[in-house]
């Protein structure tokens, strides 16, 4: 959340915030892949609705800059 808030400051702090936000978003998306050794598998096995409710928005946030160009 701190990185997200830093994004709006501009300058070097804004760049740090943007990079930190992007890195954490990609790590979250990767970790939500439902393979046996990742947390995504545990969540998927526990409750598929919760997994979809968390995974789809994260993956959309990752893909949105590429979709919008």
MOPAC internal coordinates of N, CA, C and O (Angstrom, degrees):
PM7 1SCF
backbone

  N    0.0000 0     0.00 0     0.00 0    0    0    0
  C    1.4410 1     0.00 0     0.00 0    1    0    0
  C    1.5272 1   110.24 1     0.00 0    2    1    0
  O    1.2310 1   120.57 1   144.49 1    3    2    1
  N    1.3348 1   116.51 1   -35.51 1    3    2    1
  C    1.4601 1   120.53 1   179.58 1    5    3    2
  C    1.5230 1   111.00 1   -61.60 1    6    5    3
  O    1.2310 1   120.13 1   136.69 1    7    6    5
  N    1.3195 1   117.36 1   -43.31 1    7    6    5
  C    1.4626 1   120.53 1   178.75 1    9    7    6
  C    1.5280 1   110.82 1   -61.92 1   10    9    7
  O    1.2310 1   120.49 1   139.54 1   11   10    9
  N    1.3155 1   116.68 1   -40.46 1   11   10    9
  C    1.4692 1   120.46 1   179.30 1   13   11   10
  C    1.5257 1   110.35 1   -60.97 1   14   13   11
  O    1.2310 1   120.36 1   138.54 1   15   14   13
  N    1.3158 1   116.91 1   -41.46 1   15   14   13
  C    1.4605 1   120.63 1  -179.87 1   17   15   14
  C    1.5257 1   111.91 1   -70.39 1   18   17   15
  O    1.2310 1   119.94 1   146.91 1   19   18   17
  N    1.3182 1   117.71 1   -33.09 1   19   18   17
  C    1.4622 1   121.31 1   179.65 1   21   19   18
  C    1.5285 1   112.32 1   -69.57 1   22   21   19
  O    1.2310 1   120.09 1   156.16 1   23   22   21
  N    1.3140 1   117.44 1   -23.84 1   23   22   21
  C    1.4686 1   121.14 1  -177.14 1   25   23   22
  C    1.5237 1   112.79 1   -56.57 1   26   25   23
  O    1.2310 1   119.49 1   147.59 1   27   26   25
  N    1.3019 1   118.59 1   -32.41 1   27   26   25
  C    1.4636 1   122.97 1  -175.26 1   29   27   26
  C    1.5327 1   113.73 1   -83.33 1   30   29   27
  O    1.2310 1   119.78 1   173.10 1   31   30   29
  N    1.3251 1   118.03 1    -6.90 1   31   30   29
  C    1.4523 1   120.04 1  -175.17 1   33   31   30
  C    1.5241 1   113.35 1   -77.83 1   34   33   31
  O    1.2310 1   120.34 1   155.87 1   35   34   33
  N    1.3140 1   116.96 1   -24.13 1   35   34   33
  C    1.4579 1   119.86 1  -177.41 1   37   35   34
  C    1.5177 1   111.19 1    78.26 1   38   37   35
  O    1.2310 1   121.09 1    -5.39 1   39   38   37
  N    1.3013 1   115.51 1   174.61 1   39   38   37
  C    1.4590 1   120.65 1   179.56 1   41   39   38
  C    1.5128 1   112.16 1    64.87 1   42   41   39
  O    1.2310 1   121.22 1    26.20 1   43   42   41
  N    1.3252 1   115.27 1  -153.80 1   43   42   41
  C    1.4677 1   121.04 1  -177.21 1   45   43   42
  C    1.5290 1   111.44 1   -66.91 1   46   45   43
  O    1.2310 1   120.27 1   143.21 1   47   46   45
  N    1.3271 1   117.08 1   -36.79 1   47   46   45
  C    1.4697 1   119.61 1   177.94 1   49   47   46
  C    1.5219 1   111.35 1   -65.58 1   50   49   47
  O    1.2310 1   120.31 1   142.66 1   51   50   49
  N    1.3154 1   117.02 1   -37.34 1   51   50   49
  C    1.4615 1   120.67 1   176.25 1   53   51   50
  C    1.5190 1   111.82 1   -65.34 1   54   53   51
  O    1.2310 1   120.56 1   140.70 1   55   54   53
  N    1.3304 1   116.54 1   -39.30 1   55   54   53
  C    1.4649 1   120.18 1   178.10 1   57   55   54
  C    1.5213 1   111.14 1   -67.04 1   58   57   55
  O    1.2310 1   120.57 1   138.01 1   59   58   57
  N    1.3300 1   116.51 1   -41.99 1   59   58   57
  C    1.4695 1   120.77 1   176.67 1   61   59   58
  C    1.5267 1   109.83 1   -62.09 1   62   61   59
  O    1.2310 1   120.54 1   135.86 1   63   62   61
  N    1.3189 1   116.58 1   -44.14 1   63   62   61
  C    1.4627 1   120.71 1   178.74 1   65   63   62
  C    1.5100 1   111.95 1   -61.77 1   66   65   63
  O    1.2310 1   120.07 1   136.66 1   67   66   65
  N    1.3250 1   117.47 1   -43.34 1   67   66   65
  C    1.4604 1   121.19 1  -179.48 1   69   67   66
  C    1.5284 1   111.24 1   -65.30 1   70   69   67
  O    1.2310 1   120.35 1   134.56 1   71   70   69
  N    1.3251 1   116.93 1   -45.44 1   71   70   69
  C    1.4609 1   120.21 1   179.65 1   73   71   70
  C    1.5292 1   111.37 1   -64.63 1   74   73   71
  O    1.2310 1   120.62 1   135.94 1   75   74   73
  N    1.3290 1   116.43 1   -44.06 1   75   74   73
  C    1.4684 1   120.32 1   178.68 1   77   75   74
  C    1.5162 1   111.94 1   -62.86 1   78   77   75
  O    1.2310 1   120.53 1   139.99 1   79   78   77
  N    1.3279 1   116.58 1   -40.01 1   79   78   77
  C    1.4660 1   121.39 1   177.64 1   81   79   78
  C    1.5266 1   110.65 1   -62.18 1   82   81   79
  O    1.2310 1   120.57 1   132.70 1   83   82   81
  N    1.3293 1   116.51 1   -47.30 1   83   82   81
  C    1.4644 1   120.42 1  -178.98 1   85   83   82
  C    1.5240 1   111.91 1   -64.15 1   86   85   83
  O    1.2310 1   120.18 1   136.52 1   87   86   85
  N    1.3247 1   117.26 1   -43.48 1   87   86   85
  C    1.4582 1   120.83 1   179.77 1   89   87   86
  C    1.5257 1   110.45 1   -61.84 1   90   89   87
  O    1.2310 1   120.13 1   133.51 1   91   90   89
  N    1.3187 1   117.35 1   -46.49 1   91   90   89
  C    1.4651 1   120.36 1  -179.24 1   93   91   90
  C    1.5138 1   112.18 1   -65.83 1   94   93   91
  O    1.2310 1   120.23 1   144.54 1   95   94   93
  N    1.3194 1   117.16 1   -35.46 1   95   94   93
  C    1.4545 1   120.67 1   178.42 1   97   95   94
  C    1.5303 1   110.75 1   -65.49 1   98   97   95
  O    1.2310 1   120.25 1   135.47 1   99   98   97
  N    1.3220 1   117.13 1   -44.53 1   99   98   97
  C    1.4664 1   120.95 1   178.51 1  101   99   98
  C    1.5337 1   110.76 1   -65.36 1  102  101   99
  O    1.2310 1   119.97 1   139.29 1  103  102  101
  N    1.3169 1   117.66 1   -40.71 1  103  102  101
  C    1.4646 1   120.35 1   177.18 1  105  103  102
  C    1.5305 1   111.20 1   -62.44 1  106  105  103
  O    1.2310 1   120.50 1   139.01 1  107  106  105
  N    1.3317 1   116.65 1   -40.99 1  107  106  105
  C    1.4667 1   119.94 1   177.78 1  109  107  106
  C    1.5207 1   110.71 1   -63.88 1  110  109  107
  O    1.2310 1   120.51 1   134.14 1  111  110  109
  N    1.3341 1   116.63 1   -45.86 1  111  110  109
  C    1.4675 1   120.08 1   179.52 1  113  111  110
  C    1.5161 1   112.16 1   -62.12 1  114  113  111
  O    1.2310 1   120.60 1   138.09 1  115  114  113
  N    1.3296 1   116.45 1   -41.91 1  115  114  113
  C    1.4617 1   120.32 1   179.13 1  117  115  114
  C    1.5166 1   111.28 1   -65.88 1  118  117  115
  O    1.2310 1   120.42 1   138.05 1  119  118  117
  N    1.3246 1   116.80 1   -41.95 1  119  118  117
  C    1.4593 1   121.14 1  -178.39 1  121  119  118
  C    1.5238 1   112.35 1   -68.96 1  122  121  119
  O    1.2310 1   119.91 1   159.42 1  123  122  121
  N    1.3290 1   117.78 1   -20.58 1  123  122  121
  C    1.4636 1   120.95 1   179.82 1  125  123  122
  C    1.5277 1   113.27 1   -86.47 1  126  125  123
  O    1.2310 1   120.06 1   179.22 1  127  126  125
  N    1.3224 1   117.48 1    -0.78 1  127  126  125
  C    1.4645 1   119.73 1   174.91 1  129  127  126
  C    1.5259 1   107.56 1   -64.33 1  130  129  127
  O    1.2310 1   119.64 1   -49.88 1  131  130  129
  N    1.3252 1   118.29 1   130.12 1  131  130  129
  C    1.4718 1   120.15 1  -172.95 1  133  131  130
  C    1.5357 1   114.50 1   -81.85 1  134  133  131
  O    1.2310 1   120.56 1  -120.04 1  135  134  133
  N    1.3225 1   116.54 1    59.96 1  135  134  133
  C    1.4628 1   121.32 1   171.94 1  137  135  134
  C    1.5164 1   108.77 1  -100.55 1  138  137  135
  O    1.2310 1   120.65 1   -23.70 1  139  138  137
  N    1.3221 1   116.37 1   156.30 1  139  138  137
  C    1.4668 1   122.61 1  -168.82 1  141  139  138
  C    1.5259 1   114.95 1   -54.93 1  142  141  139
  O    1.2310 1   118.76 1   146.68 1  143  142  141
  N    1.3114 1   119.96 1   -33.32 1  143  142  141
  C    1.4617 1   119.86 1  -174.49 1  145  143  142
  C    1.5253 1   112.89 1   -92.41 1  146  145  143
  O    1.2310 1   119.67 1   177.36 1  147  146  145
  N    1.3055 1   118.24 1    -2.64 1  147  146  145
  C    1.4657 1   120.85 1  -176.28 1  149  147  146
  C    1.5224 1   111.30 1  -105.93 1  150  149  147
  O    1.2310 1   121.32 1   -19.47 1  151  150  149
  N    1.3235 1   115.07 1   160.53 1  151  150  149
  C    1.4619 1   120.22 1   179.64 1  153  151  150
  C    1.5250 1   112.26 1   -63.49 1  154  153  151
  O    1.2310 1   120.33 1   151.79 1  155  154  153
  N    1.3238 1   116.97 1   -28.21 1  155  154  153
  C    1.4552 1   120.11 1   178.21 1  157  155  154
  C    1.5148 1   112.23 1   -58.32 1  158  157  155
  O    1.2310 1   120.55 1   144.30 1  159  158  157
  N    1.3182 1   116.56 1   -35.70 1  159  158  157
  C    1.4610 1   120.37 1   178.19 1  161  159  158
  C    1.5291 1   110.57 1   -67.44 1  162  161  159
  O    1.2310 1   120.75 1   139.19 1  163  162  161
  N    1.3238 1   116.17 1   -40.81 1  163  162  161
  C    1.4644 1   120.21 1   179.97 1  165  163  162
  C    1.5329 1   110.93 1   -64.28 1  166  165  163
  O    1.2310 1   120.88 1   136.15 1  167  166  165
  N    1.3140 1   115.93 1   -43.85 1  167  166  165
  C    1.4680 1   119.94 1   179.32 1  169  167  166
  C    1.5255 1   110.16 1   -67.54 1  170  169  167
  O    1.2310 1   120.29 1   137.15 1  171  170  169
  N    1.3338 1   117.04 1   -42.85 1  171  170  169
  C    1.4625 1   121.77 1   179.43 1  173  171  170
  C    1.5313 1   111.09 1   -60.64 1  174  173  171
  O    1.2310 1   120.56 1   138.49 1  175  174  173
  N    1.3280 1   116.54 1   -41.51 1  175  174  173
  C    1.4658 1   120.57 1   178.74 1  177  175  174
  C    1.5269 1   111.26 1   -69.20 1  178  177  175
  O    1.2310 1   120.52 1   146.75 1  179  178  177
  N    1.3198 1   116.60 1   -33.25 1  179  178  177
  C    1.4601 1   120.97 1  -178.33 1  181  179  178
  C    1.5245 1   111.75 1   -75.26 1  182  181  179
  O    1.2310 1   120.67 1   129.87 1  183  182  181
  N    1.3561 1   116.33 1   -50.13 1  183  182  181
  C    1.4564 1   119.56 1  -176.48 1  185  183  182
  C    1.5284 1   109.04 1  -158.22 1  186  185  183
  O    1.2310 1   120.64 1   -72.33 1  187  186  185
  N    1.2975 1   116.39 1   107.67 1  187  186  185
  C    1.4657 1   121.77 1  -176.56 1  189  187  186
  C    1.5313 1   112.67 1   -65.06 1  190  189  187
  O    1.2310 1   120.10 1   147.36 1  191  190  189
  N    1.3285 1   117.42 1   -32.64 1  191  190  189
  C    1.4610 1   120.92 1   179.73 1  193  191  190
  C    1.5315 1   110.25 1   -66.95 1  194  193  191
  O    1.2310 1   120.22 1   136.98 1  195  194  193
  N    1.3052 1   117.19 1   -43.02 1  195  194  193
  C    1.4669 1   120.94 1   177.38 1  197  195  194
  C    1.5212 1   109.87 1   -64.09 1  198  197  195
  O    1.2310 1   120.24 1   138.38 1  199  198  197
  N    1.3426 1   117.14 1   -41.62 1  199  198  197
  C    1.4596 1   120.52 1   178.98 1  201  199  198
  C    1.5275 1   110.58 1   -59.48 1  202  201  199
  O    1.2310 1   120.02 1   133.83 1  203  202  201
  N    1.3286 1   117.56 1   -46.17 1  203  202  201
  C    1.4651 1   121.23 1   179.28 1  205  203  202
  C    1.5300 1   110.21 1   -65.12 1  206  205  203
  O    1.2310 1   120.10 1   138.35 1  207  206  205
  N    1.3299 1   117.42 1   -41.65 1  207  206  205
  C    1.4664 1   121.32 1  -177.88 1  209  207  206
  C    1.5255 1   112.43 1   -64.22 1  210  209  207
  O    1.2310 1   119.93 1   153.34 1  211  210  209
  N    1.3147 1   117.75 1   -26.66 1  211  210  209
  C    1.4588 1   121.26 1   178.86 1  213  211  210
  C    1.5231 1   111.25 1   -94.78 1  214  213  211
  O    1.2310 1   120.07 1   137.38 1  215  214  213
  N    1.3294 1   117.48 1   -42.62 1  215  214  213
  C    1.4567 1   122.01 1  -172.60 1  217  215  214
  C    1.5224 1   112.89 1   -71.17 1  218  217  215
  O    1.2310 1   119.76 1   135.12 1  219  218  217
  N    1.3102 1   118.07 1   -44.88 1  219  218  217
  C    1.4657 1   120.52 1  -176.66 1  221  219  218
  C    1.5334 1   111.80 1   -60.59 1  222  221  219
  O    1.2310 1   118.70 1   131.91 1  223  222  221
  N    1.3332 1   120.08 1   -48.09 1  223  222  221
  C    1.4680 1   118.05 1   177.64 1  225  223  222
  C    1.5325 1   113.67 1   -62.28 1  226  225  223
  O    1.2310 1   120.26 1   141.61 1  227  226  225
  N    1.3244 1   117.11 1   -38.39 1  227  226  225
  C    1.4692 1   119.67 1   179.26 1  229  227  226
  C    1.5194 1   109.81 1   -63.68 1  230  229  227
  O    1.2310 1   120.09 1   132.12 1  231  230  229
  N    1.3192 1   117.43 1   -47.88 1  231  230  229
  C    1.4669 1   120.06 1  -179.66 1  233  231  230
  C    1.5257 1   111.52 1   -65.34 1  234  233  231
  O    1.2310 1   120.22 1   145.55 1  235  234  233
  N    1.3317 1   117.18 1   -34.45 1  235  234  233
  C    1.4706 1   119.40 1   176.59 1  237  235  234
  C    1.5290 1   111.32 1   -67.28 1  238  237  235
  O    1.2310 1   120.17 1   140.81 1  239  238  237
  N    1.3204 1   117.28 1   -39.19 1  239  238  237
  C    1.4627 1   119.87 1   177.14 1  241  239  238
  C    1.5289 1   111.61 1   -64.53 1  242  241  239
  O    1.2310 1   120.66 1   146.06 1  243  242  241
  N    1.3239 1   116.34 1   -33.94 1  243  242  241
  C    1.4712 1   120.26 1   176.38 1  245  243  242
  C    1.5226 1   109.98 1   -68.99 1  246  245  243
  O    1.2310 1   119.98 1   136.87 1  247  246  245
  N    1.3307 1   117.64 1   -43.13 1  247  246  245
  C    1.4611 1   121.78 1  -173.71 1  249  247  246
  C    1.5296 1   113.39 1   -81.87 1  250  249  247
  O    1.2310 1   119.87 1   157.40 1  251  250  249
  N    1.3150 1   117.85 1   -22.60 1  251  250  249
  C    1.4621 1   120.92 1  -173.15 1  253  251  250
  C    1.5257 1   114.49 1   -54.81 1  254  253  251
  O    1.2310 1   118.36 1   135.16 1  255  254  253
  N    1.3203 1   120.72 1   -44.84 1  255  254  253
  C    1.4752 1   118.86 1   178.54 1  257  255  254
  C    1.5350 1   112.77 1   -61.50 1  258  257  255
  O    1.2310 1   120.27 1   147.90 1  259  258  257
  N    1.3153 1   117.08 1   -32.10 1  259  258  257
  C    1.4695 1   120.26 1   179.56 1  261  259  258
  C    1.5277 1   111.07 1   -76.74 1  262  261  259
  O    1.2310 1   120.82 1   146.56 1  263  262  261
  N    1.3281 1   116.04 1   -33.44 1  263  262  261
  C    1.4636 1   120.02 1   179.07 1  265  263  262
  C    1.5292 1   110.50 1   -70.79 1  266  265  263
  O    1.2310 1   120.58 1   137.76 1  267  266  265
  N    1.3130 1   116.49 1   -42.24 1  267  266  265
  C    1.4633 1   120.84 1  -177.92 1  269  267  266
  C    1.5253 1   113.11 1   -78.40 1  270  269  267
  O    1.2310 1   120.67 1   163.82 1  271  270  269
  N    1.3240 1   116.32 1   -16.18 1  271  270  269
  C    1.4642 1   120.24 1   176.12 1  273  271  270
  C    1.4404 1   112.11 1    85.33 1  274  273  271
  O    1.2310 1   120.10 1   180.00 1  275  274  273

